[in-house]
Amino acid sequence: MKRNLLLLLSVALTAACGSDKKADYSWLTSNEVRVAVDATFEPIMAEQVQQFALSYVEADMQPLYCSEDSALRLLLADSVRSAIVTRKLTEGEKKKILAAGHSASQSLIASDAFALIVNRQNTDSIISLEELKGIVNGDITKWEQLSHGQKRGPVSLVFDNSASSTVRYMRDSLCGGRQLEGNVFAQGTNKAVIEIVKQNPNAIGVVGTDWLREDTNVLPNFDSLPVKVMMVSRSNADERHFRPYQYYIATGQYPLVRPVYAITTDPRTKSMERNFYFWLKGQKGQLIFCNNSQLLPTMPVQVRAVNAH
């Protein structure tokens, strides 16, 4: 009986060893760059991807534009090894990555402003952070409740995605971590938000400012857009209101700003994934942010006074 058991065990081990496939190490030399990008930044990141691919023709660029929450989930599940989001990893997320045998590199690559937009027919285009907070927590439901409000009727706030970084910003920065209430609606994409605002005079849209740029470089002004961009102040008592121009982002006068981080968990010291990470934080990537977007790069910004004659 003992001999039979040993024979069966030997056969099982032989069969198991014979069925093993060789480990696939092709990823070590792969030039794939699978990066999950917060869809708020799709226009500028699409340009970054294109320019990087032109400089590194062997790179197989595979960007995935999704909500911030989805981007981080994909990163933690090791479905992608690069992500562009608006926050750093938490300590719990770092531990999960370490438990999987990887480590994470993360770097601030820009500061992003998002815009509040209204219908072209809307006479109200001024709002404060306090009033915005009142809308997202349900205290303000009508236009006439705004201090500069001339319009009458219900007011609604429309976002791109319920799991987006803009919703998280509103929840964490304006609602103390509580869920948004009142007349707030998700439309799926930034493009959908813009379309809803073009059709609905009662709506305020929340979009990444870069989505207003369309096919142009940094906008000289917002006058030619199919929607109005609201002016925002920090409080009801502050009479200084600002739009999300790059200068007001740099000076800190425009209040709706959040950081942008590049994160990679690629364990290789030399890879296209790593190259793209350093591209974004390096001179070439930073110049693209600076010259073609409302995003403020981490490079020093020079502000000069100019006298017009």
C-alpha positions in Angstrom: 0.0 0.0 0.0 2.8 2.4 0.9 4.6 1.5 -2.3 1.5 2.3 -4.3 1.1 5.7 -2.6 4.7 6.6 -3.4 4.2 5.5 -7.0 1.1 7.6 -7.3 2.9 10.6 -5.8 5.8 10.2 -8.1 3.5 10.1 -11.2 1.5 13.1 -10.0 4.7 15.1 -9.4 6.1 14.1 -12.8 2.8 15.0 -14.5 2.7 18.4 -12.7 6.3 19.2 -13.6 5.8 18.1 -17.2 2.7 20.4 -17.5 4.5 23.5 -16.2 5.0 26.2 -18.7 8.1 28.3 -18.7 7.7 31.6 -16.9 6.9 34.5 -19.1 9.5 37.2 -18.7 8.7 39.1 -21.8 7.4 42.0 -19.8 10.9 42.8 -18.7 11.7 44.0 -22.3 8.2 45.2 -23.2 7.9 48.8 -24.4 4.2 49.0 -23.5 3.2 52.1 -21.5 -0.2 51.3 -20.0 -1.2 54.5 -18.1 -4.6 55.2 -16.4 -5.4 58.9 -16.7 -8.0 60.9 -14.8 -10.3 61.9 -17.7 -10.3 65.5 -16.5 -6.8 65.7 -18.0 -7.5 63.9 -21.3 -6.8 66.8 -23.7 -3.4 67.7 -22.3 -2.4 64.1 -21.6 -3.3 63.0 -25.1 -0.8 65.6 -26.3 1.8 64.4 -23.8 1.3 60.8 -25.0 1.6 61.9 -28.7 4.8 63.9 -28.1 6.4 61.2 -26.1 5.6 58.6 -28.8 7.2 60.8 -31.4 10.4 61.1 -29.3 10.4 57.3 -28.4 9.1 55.6 -31.6 9.5 52.2 -30.0 7.1 53.1 -27.2 3.7 51.3 -27.4 1.5 53.9 -25.8 -1.7 52.6 -24.2 -3.5 55.4 -22.3 -6.8 54.7 -20.6 -8.9 57.7 -19.7 -11.2 57.0 -16.8 -12.4 58.3 -13.5 -9.7 59.0 -10.8 -11.2 56.2 -8.7 -10.9 53.7 -11.5 -7.4 54.8 -12.3 -6.2 54.1 -8.7 -8.1 50.8 -8.6 -6.4 49.7 -11.8 -3.0 50.7 -10.4 -3.6 48.8 -7.1 -4.7 45.7 -9.0 -1.5 45.9 -11.1 -3.6 46.1 -14.3 -1.6 49.2 -15.1 1.7 50.4 -13.6 1.3 54.2 -14.2 -1.5 56.6 -13.3 -2.2 60.3 -13.5 -4.4 61.5 -10.6 -4.9 64.4 -8.3 -3.7 62.9 -5.0 -0.9 60.9 -3.6 -1.3 57.3 -2.6 -2.5 56.7 1.0 -0.3 54.7 3.4 -2.8 51.8 3.0 -2.4 51.9 -0.8 1.4 52.0 -0.5 1.3 48.9 1.8 -0.9 47.0 -0.7 1.6 47.8 -3.5 4.5 46.7 -1.4 2.7 43.5 -0.5 2.5 42.7 -4.2 6.3 43.0 -4.5 6.4 46.5 -6.0 7.2 50.0 -4.9 5.7 53.3 -6.0 7.3 56.4 -7.3 5.1 59.5 -7.3 5.8 63.1 -8.2 3.9 66.4 -8.5 3.8 67.3 -12.2 1.4 70.2 -12.3 -1.4 72.2 -10.6 -4.8 72.0 -12.3 -7.7 74.4 -12.2 -11.2 73.4 -12.9 -13.9 75.8 -14.2 -17.5 76.5 -13.4 -19.4 77.2 -16.6 -22.9 78.5 -17.3 -25.2 79.0 -20.3 -24.4 81.9 -22.6 -27.9 83.3 -21.9 -27.3 83.3 -18.1 -26.8 86.8 -16.7 -25.1 85.4 -13.6 -21.5 84.5 -13.8 -20.1 85.4 -10.3 -20.0 83.0 -7.4 -18.0 82.5 -4.2 -16.6 79.3 -2.6 -19.1 79.7 0.2 -22.0 79.8 -2.3 -20.6 76.8 -4.2 -20.5 74.9 -0.9 -24.1 75.9 -0.2 -25.1 74.4 -3.6 -23.3 71.1 -3.1 -24.6 70.6 0.5 -28.2 71.5 -0.5 -28.5 74.8 1.3 -28.7 76.8 -1.9 -31.2 75.5 -4.5 -32.2 78.8 -6.3 -30.3 81.4 -8.3 -31.8 84.2 -6.3 -30.0 82.9 -3.2 -26.6 83.9 -4.6 -25.3 87.3 -3.5 -24.8 88.5 -7.1 -27.8 86.6 -8.4 -30.1 88.3 -10.9 -31.5 85.2 -12.4 -34.5 83.4 -10.9 -35.4 79.7 -10.7 -33.8 76.5 -9.6 -30.0 76.0 -9.8 -28.4 72.6 -10.5 -24.7 71.5 -10.5 -23.5 69.0 -13.1 -20.3 66.9 -12.9 -18.6 64.5 -15.2 -18.6 61.3 -13.1 -19.7 60.4 -9.6 -16.2 58.8 -9.0 -14.3 61.7 -10.6 -11.6 63.8 -9.0 -13.8 66.9 -9.1 -16.5 65.2 -7.1 -13.9 64.1 -4.6 -12.6 67.7 -4.4 -16.0 69.0 -3.7 -16.7 66.3 -1.1 -13.4 66.6 0.8 -12.8 70.4 0.5 -16.3 71.8 0.6 -18.4 69.2 2.4 -16.1 68.0 5.1 -16.0 64.4 3.6 -19.8 64.1 3.4 -21.6 63.1 0.2 -22.9 65.8 -2.1 -26.5 66.7 -1.7 -28.9 69.1 -3.4 -29.5 69.4 -7.1 -26.2 67.7 -8.3 -26.0 65.4 -11.3 -23.4 63.3 -13.0 -23.3 63.4 -16.8 -20.5 60.8 -17.5 -18.0 63.0 -19.3 -16.7 66.5 -19.5 -18.0 66.9 -23.0 -21.5 65.9 -21.8 -21.3 68.5 -19.0 -20.5 71.2 -21.6 -23.4 70.1 -23.8 -25.9 70.1 -20.9 -24.8 73.6 -19.9 -25.2 74.8 -23.6 -28.8 73.5 -23.4 -29.8 74.3 -19.8 -29.8 77.9 -18.6 -30.3 76.8 -15.0 -27.2 74.6 -14.8 -23.7 75.2 -13.5 -21.1 72.8 -15.0 -17.9 71.6 -13.4 -15.2 70.8 -16.0 -11.5 70.5 -16.2 -10.3 73.9 -17.6 -8.3 72.1 -20.3 -11.6 70.9 -21.9 -12.4 74.5 -22.7 -9.2 74.9 -24.8 -10.5 72.7 -27.7 -7.8 72.8 -30.4 -6.1 76.1 -29.4 -3.2 76.8 -27.1 -3.6 78.7 -23.9 -6.8 80.8 -24.3 -6.2 84.6 -24.4 -9.7 84.8 -22.9 -12.9 82.8 -22.6 -15.1 85.1 -24.7 -15.2 82.8 -27.8 -16.5 79.8 -26.0 -20.1 78.4 -26.4 -20.5 78.7 -22.6 -19.6 81.4 -20.0 -16.8 80.7 -17.5 -17.8 81.9 -14.0 -15.7 84.2 -11.9 -15.0 82.8 -8.4 -14.0 84.5 -5.1 -12.8 82.8 -1.9 -15.7 84.3 0.2 -18.9 86.3 0.1 -17.0 89.3 1.6 -14.3 89.2 -1.1 -15.2 91.4 -4.0 -12.3 90.1 -6.1 -13.4 87.4 -8.5 -11.2 85.4 -10.8 -11.4 83.1 -13.8 -9.0 80.2 -14.2 -6.3 81.8 -16.2 -2.8 80.5 -15.8 -1.6 83.7 -14.2 -4.3 83.5 -11.4 -3.5 79.9 -10.8 0.2 80.8 -10.4 -0.6 83.6 -8.0 -3.1 81.5 -6.0 -5.9 84.0 -6.6 -8.1 81.5 -8.4 -9.4 79.1 -5.6 -10.5 76.0 -7.5 -7.1 74.4 -7.9 -5.7 70.9 -7.1 -2.4 69.1 -7.6 -1.7 66.6 -10.3 0.5 63.6 -9.6 2.2 61.0 -11.8 2.6 57.6 -10.1 4.4 54.5 -11.4 4.8 51.1 -9.8 7.0 49.7 -12.6 9.8 47.7 -10.8 12.3 48.2 -13.7 14.9 50.8 -13.4 15.0 51.3 -17.2 11.8 51.0 -19.1 9.4 53.0 -21.3 7.1 53.3 -18.3 9.8 54.9 -16.3 10.8 57.1 -19.3 7.3 58.4 -19.5 7.2 59.1 -15.8 10.4 61.2 -16.0 9.2 62.8 -19.2 6.2 64.3 -17.5 8.2 65.8 -14.7 11.1 66.8 -16.9 11.7 69.8 -19.2 9.9 68.5 -22.3 6.8 67.4 -20.5 6.7 70.5 -18.3 7.0 72.8 -21.3 3.9 71.1 -22.9 2.0 71.7 -19.7 3.2 75.3 -19.7 2.7 76.2 -23.3 -0.4 74.3 -24.3 -2.7 74.1 -21.2 -4.2 75.9 -18.3 -2.2 73.6 -16.1 0.6 75.3 -14.1 3.8 73.4 -14.3 6.2 72.8 -11.5 8.9 74.7 -13.3 9.4 78.3 -12.0 7.0 80.8 -13.4 8.1 84.3 -14.3 5.6 87.1 -14.0 6.6 90.4 -15.6 4.9 93.8 -15.7 4.5 95.1 -19.2 3.7 98.7 -20.2 1.7 99.1 -23.3 2.3 102.2 -25.4 
